[in-house]
């Protein structure tokens, strides 16, 4: 997000983002900004911030079905014992670390 500073209760934006777009893309953005009553800068800033937040939310959050949620909670409450193979791998890992 853009760097902002508060000076006398006025937010200043001093970060820049330069992009290259096609003439058709520029026309589309200009038209959308106009019908939104925003400058191109404000329109683009709002759009990219919204998309960036959604992208991060999609990446950072997981939605589980009721069944998956119940299975997850049960795994936390009563975890299964590690398999022999996993136990051997953990032992080799610790030996490699010298512990």
C-alpha positions in Angstrom: 0.0 0.0 0.0 1.2 3.5 -0.6 3.3 5.2 2.1 1.4 7.8 3.9 2.4 10.4 6.4 0.2 12.4 8.7 1.1 16.1 8.8 -1.3 18.5 10.6 -4.1 15.9 10.1 -3.6 15.8 6.3 -2.6 12.5 4.8 0.1 12.9 2.1 0.8 10.2 -0.5 4.4 10.1 -1.6 4.8 6.6 -3.1 4.6 6.2 -6.8 3.5 3.3 -9.0 4.1 3.6 -12.8 2.6 1.1 -15.1 2.4 0.5 -18.9 -1.0 -0.4 -20.3 -2.6 -0.6 -23.7 -4.6 2.3 -25.1 -7.8 0.2 -24.8 -7.0 -0.5 -21.1 -6.5 3.3 -20.6 -9.7 4.1 -22.3 -11.6 1.6 -20.2 -10.1 2.9 -16.9 -10.8 6.5 -17.9 -14.4 5.7 -18.7 -14.9 3.7 -15.4 -13.3 6.5 -13.4 -15.5 9.1 -15.0 -18.7 7.2 -14.3 -17.5 6.6 -10.7 -16.9 10.3 -10.3 -13.2 9.7 -9.4 -9.9 10.8 -10.9 -8.1 8.1 -12.8 -5.5 8.1 -10.0 -8.0 7.6 -7.2 -10.0 5.0 -9.3 -6.9 3.0 -10.0 -5.6 3.3 -6.4 -8.9 2.0 -5.1 -9.1 -0.8 -7.5 -5.6 -2.1 -7.0 -5.9 -1.8 -3.2 -9.2 -3.8 -3.3 -7.7 -6.5 -5.5 -4.5 -6.7 -3.4 -6.5 -7.1 -0.2 -8.7 -9.8 -1.8 -5.7 -11.6 -3.2 -4.0 -11.6 0.3 -7.3 -12.7 1.9 -7.6 -15.6 -0.5 -4.0 -16.6 0.1 -4.1 -16.2 3.9 -7.5 -17.6 4.8 -9.1 -21.0 4.3 -12.8 -21.7 4.3 -13.6 -25.2 5.4 -16.8 -27.2 5.0 -18.6 -28.3 8.1 -17.2 -31.8 7.7 -13.6 -30.5 7.2 -14.0 -28.2 10.1 -15.1 -31.0 12.4 -12.2 -33.2 11.2 -9.8 -30.4 11.9 -11.1 -29.8 15.4 -11.0 -33.6 16.1 -7.4 -33.7 14.9 -6.5 -30.9 17.3 -8.3 -32.5 20.2 -7.1 -36.0 19.6 -4.1 -36.2 17.3 -3.2 -39.5 15.9 0.1 -41.1 16.8 2.9 -40.7 14.3 3.5 -43.6 12.0 6.7 -45.7 12.2 7.9 -44.1 9.0 7.4 -40.6 10.4 9.1 -41.5 13.7 12.1 -42.8 11.8 12.3 -39.7 9.7 12.1 -37.5 12.8 14.9 -39.5 14.5 17.1 -39.3 11.4 16.5 -35.5 11.2 17.4 -35.1 14.9 20.6 -37.2 14.4 21.5 -35.1 11.3 21.2 -31.9 13.5 23.4 -33.5 16.2 20.7 -33.6 18.9 
